[in-house]
């Protein structure tokens, strides 16, 4: 949005002022496109507890990633469904939730396991129905020990090891961006397109 500063400094990707904030609220969702799966999970999960909604359909649209992180950081869960299912179509949504310290409630195609460690979030596509998915969310919310175990012990993987991307990765590292590599080291798996993009950014 015209500001060249990092919203989250690379050194704080694993533990930032957002992720360390106490999660006093249950769940939120941020979107402008009311696709059927988003509407369905809102209808079903809100029967259990209130879900706080943000975006154009709710009359509280905002601009700015810093505002988004500030909002997400208050919640245990963030519903971050993609706008649709297509192999290779994975956006910033689950990463924003993870960096803010939420447990991402995601929806993407099964091939996301090629880029992401699917143990670091709940993917609707791994469940047989929305009802089963909602039941698992309620189970985690009702058991604080299990929720914390899931959140903390699976933090080691949204994205898999960058070592899979080639032996020359070290030449792209420097003290200023090392934490960024380390963070993505815990998020990505095997996407040559991702590593290519990172290389191009650092070479600029």
C-alpha positions as CSV (number, residue, x, y, z in Angstrom):
1,X,0.0,0.0,0.0
2,X,2.9,2.3,-0.8
3,X,4.8,1.7,2.5
4,X,8.1,-0.1,1.9
5,X,8.5,-1.2,5.5
6,X,7.9,-4.8,6.7
7,X,4.6,-5.1,8.4
8,X,6.3,-7.9,10.4
9,X,10.1,-7.5,10.6
10,X,11.7,-10.8,9.4
11,X,13.2,-11.2,12.9
12,X,9.7,-11.3,14.4
13,X,8.0,-13.7,11.9
14,X,7.9,-16.6,14.5
15,X,7.0,-14.4,17.5
16,X,5.7,-10.9,16.8
17,X,3.6,-8.4,18.8
18,X,0.6,-9.9,17.1
19,X,1.3,-13.6,17.7
20,X,2.1,-13.0,21.4
21,X,-1.1,-11.1,22.0
22,X,-3.6,-13.1,24.2
23,X,-6.3,-14.7,22.2
24,X,-9.4,-13.5,24.0
25,X,-11.9,-14.1,21.1
26,X,-13.1,-17.3,19.5
27,X,-13.0,-16.9,15.7
28,X,-13.1,-14.3,12.9
29,X,-13.4,-14.2,9.1
30,X,-12.2,-11.5,6.7
31,X,-13.6,-11.5,3.1
32,X,-15.2,-9.5,0.4
33,X,-16.5,-12.4,-1.7
34,X,-19.3,-14.4,0.0
35,X,-18.7,-17.7,-1.7
36,X,-21.0,-20.7,-0.6
37,X,-18.4,-22.4,1.6
38,X,-17.8,-19.2,3.6
39,X,-21.5,-18.7,4.0
40,X,-22.0,-22.3,5.1
41,X,-19.3,-22.3,7.7
42,X,-20.5,-19.0,9.1
43,X,-24.0,-20.4,9.4
44,X,-23.0,-23.7,11.0
45,X,-20.1,-22.6,13.3
46,X,-22.0,-19.5,14.6
47,X,-24.5,-21.9,16.1
48,X,-21.7,-22.8,18.5
49,X,-20.3,-19.4,19.2
50,X,-20.3,-15.9,17.7
51,X,-18.0,-15.4,14.8
52,X,-16.7,-11.8,14.2
53,X,-16.9,-10.9,10.5
54,X,-15.0,-8.2,8.6
55,X,-15.2,-7.1,5.0
56,X,-17.4,-5.4,2.5
57,X,-20.5,-7.6,3.0
58,X,-20.5,-6.6,6.7
59,X,-20.0,-2.9,6.2
60,X,-16.6,-2.7,7.8
61,X,-14.1,-3.1,4.9
62,X,-10.6,-2.0,5.7
63,X,-7.3,-1.5,3.8
64,X,-3.9,-2.4,5.1
65,X,-2.1,-5.6,6.2
66,X,-1.2,-4.0,9.5
67,X,-4.9,-3.5,10.3
68,X,-5.6,-7.1,9.3
69,X,-2.8,-8.5,11.6
70,X,-4.1,-6.3,14.4
71,X,-7.6,-7.8,14.0
72,X,-6.6,-11.4,13.6
73,X,-4.3,-11.3,16.6
74,X,-7.2,-11.3,19.0
75,X,-8.6,-14.6,17.9
76,X,-7.9,-18.3,18.4
77,X,-9.2,-19.3,15.0
78,X,-9.3,-17.5,11.6
79,X,-11.5,-18.8,8.8
80,X,-9.3,-18.1,5.8
81,X,-10.9,-20.0,2.9
82,X,-9.6,-19.3,-0.6
83,X,-12.0,-17.8,-3.2
84,X,-12.0,-21.1,-5.1
85,X,-10.3,-24.4,-5.6
86,X,-7.6,-24.7,-8.3
87,X,-4.3,-26.7,-8.1
88,X,-1.5,-24.2,-7.2
89,X,-3.9,-21.5,-6.1
90,X,-2.8,-20.6,-2.6
91,X,-2.7,-17.1,-1.3
92,X,-1.6,-15.1,1.7
93,X,-4.6,-16.0,3.8
94,X,-3.3,-18.9,5.9
95,X,0.1,-17.3,6.3
96,X,-1.5,-14.1,7.7
97,X,-3.5,-16.2,10.2
98,X,-0.4,-18.1,11.3
99,X,1.8,-15.1,11.7
100,X,-1.0,-13.4,13.8
101,X,-1.0,-16.4,16.1
102,X,-4.3,-17.9,15.0
103,X,-5.0,-21.5,14.0
104,X,-5.9,-21.2,10.3
105,X,-9.2,-22.7,9.2
106,X,-8.3,-23.1,5.5
107,X,-9.9,-24.4,2.3
108,X,-7.8,-25.3,-0.7
109,X,-7.3,-28.2,-3.0
110,X,-5.5,-31.3,-1.8
111,X,-2.3,-30.4,-3.8
112,X,-1.6,-27.7,-1.2
113,X,0.4,-30.4,0.5
114,X,3.0,-29.9,-2.2
115,X,3.7,-26.4,-0.8
116,X,2.4,-26.4,2.7
117,X,2.7,-28.7,5.8
118,X,-1.0,-29.6,6.2
119,X,-0.4,-30.3,9.8
120,X,-0.2,-26.6,10.5
121,X,-3.8,-25.8,9.8
122,X,-7.2,-27.4,9.3
123,X,-8.1,-27.8,5.7
124,X,-11.8,-28.3,4.9
125,X,-10.8,-30.5,2.0
126,X,-9.4,-33.1,4.4
127,X,-12.9,-33.7,6.0
128,X,-15.8,-35.5,4.6
129,X,-18.3,-32.8,5.3
130,X,-18.7,-29.3,6.7
131,X,-20.4,-30.8,9.7
132,X,-17.3,-33.0,10.4
133,X,-15.1,-30.0,10.0
134,X,-17.1,-27.8,12.4
135,X,-17.1,-30.7,14.9
136,X,-13.3,-30.8,14.9
137,X,-13.1,-27.0,15.4
138,X,-15.4,-27.2,18.4
139,X,-13.4,-30.1,19.8
140,X,-10.2,-28.0,19.6
141,X,-11.8,-25.0,21.1
142,X,-13.2,-27.0,23.9
143,X,-9.9,-28.5,24.9
144,X,-7.3,-25.9,25.6
145,X,-4.5,-28.4,26.0
146,X,-5.2,-30.0,22.6
147,X,-5.6,-26.6,21.0
148,X,-2.3,-25.3,22.3
149,X,-0.5,-28.6,21.4
150,X,-1.9,-28.4,17.9
151,X,-1.0,-24.7,17.6
152,X,2.5,-24.8,19.1
153,X,3.8,-28.2,18.1
154,X,2.7,-27.9,14.5
155,X,4.1,-24.4,14.2
156,X,7.1,-26.0,12.6
157,X,5.4,-26.3,9.3
158,X,3.4,-24.1,7.2
159,X,6.0,-24.2,4.5
160,X,8.5,-27.0,4.2
161,X,12.3,-27.0,4.0
162,X,13.9,-24.6,1.5
163,X,16.8,-27.1,1.2
164,X,14.5,-28.9,-1.2
165,X,14.8,-26.0,-3.6
166,X,18.5,-26.5,-4.5
167,X,22.0,-26.4,-3.2
168,X,22.6,-22.8,-4.2
169,X,20.1,-21.4,-1.7
170,X,22.8,-20.2,0.7
171,X,24.1,-17.6,-1.8
172,X,20.8,-15.8,-1.5
173,X,21.0,-15.5,2.2
174,X,22.2,-12.5,4.1
175,X,21.8,-11.2,7.7
176,X,18.9,-9.0,6.9
177,X,16.8,-11.7,5.3
178,X,18.0,-14.8,7.1
179,X,14.9,-14.7,9.5
180,X,12.7,-14.5,6.4
181,X,14.3,-17.7,5.0
182,X,14.0,-19.4,8.4
183,X,10.3,-18.6,8.6
184,X,9.6,-19.9,5.1
185,X,11.7,-22.9,6.0
186,X,8.9,-23.7,8.4
187,X,6.2,-23.1,5.9
188,X,7.0,-24.3,2.3
189,X,7.7,-27.7,0.8
190,X,8.5,-28.2,-2.9
191,X,7.4,-25.2,-5.0
192,X,9.9,-24.1,-7.5
193,X,7.7,-21.2,-8.3
194,X,7.9,-20.0,-4.7
195,X,11.6,-20.2,-4.4
196,X,12.0,-18.5,-7.8
197,X,9.9,-15.6,-6.6
198,X,12.0,-15.3,-3.4
199,X,15.2,-15.3,-5.4
200,X,14.0,-12.6,-7.7
201,X,12.9,-10.4,-4.8
202,X,16.3,-10.6,-3.2
203,X,18.2,-10.0,-6.4
204,X,16.3,-6.7,-7.0
